[in-house]
Amino acid sequence: MRLTLLLILLSAIGYSQNTIDDDIASIESQLIEWRRHFHQFPELSNREFNTAKKIAEYLR
């Protein structure tokens, strides 16, 4: 019984890692584009209005 439970748990962990990798791969190009944009148009700390706007638009 314990062995069966352990095997199920280990397979679930492997599956979730693949899911996470797939999720990251699906947004990788968007993240790279944002990074380039944020570095091209830097803002001072506590004055990241354009950065906040861009992220809020994505989250909606």
C-alpha positions, -999 to 999 in steps of 0.1 A, spaced: 0 0 0 27 24 9 47 16 -22 16 23 -44 10 56 -27 47 66 -31 46 57 -68 14 78 -73 29 107 -54 61 106 -74 43 104 -107 22 135 -97 53 154 -89 68 146 -123 36 156 -141 33 189 -123 70 198 -132 62 191 -169 31 213 -166 51 241 -151 78 238 -178 50 240 -204 35 270 -188 68 288 -187 76 280 -223 42 294 -234 49 328 -219 87 329 -224 86 352 -255 62 376 -238 85 378 -208 116 385 -229 97 412 -248 87 428 -215 123 426 -201 136 443 -232 109 470 -230 115 477 -193 153 480 -198 148 502 -229 125 526 -209 137 525 -173 117 542 -145 128 554 -111 119 534 -80 84 542 -67 76 559 -100 71 528 -122 38 541 -138 43 527 -173 56 494 -159 26 490 -136 3 499 -165 18 473 -188 16 446 -161 -20 455 -151 -31 453 -187 -17 418 -190 -34 407 -157 -68 419 -168 
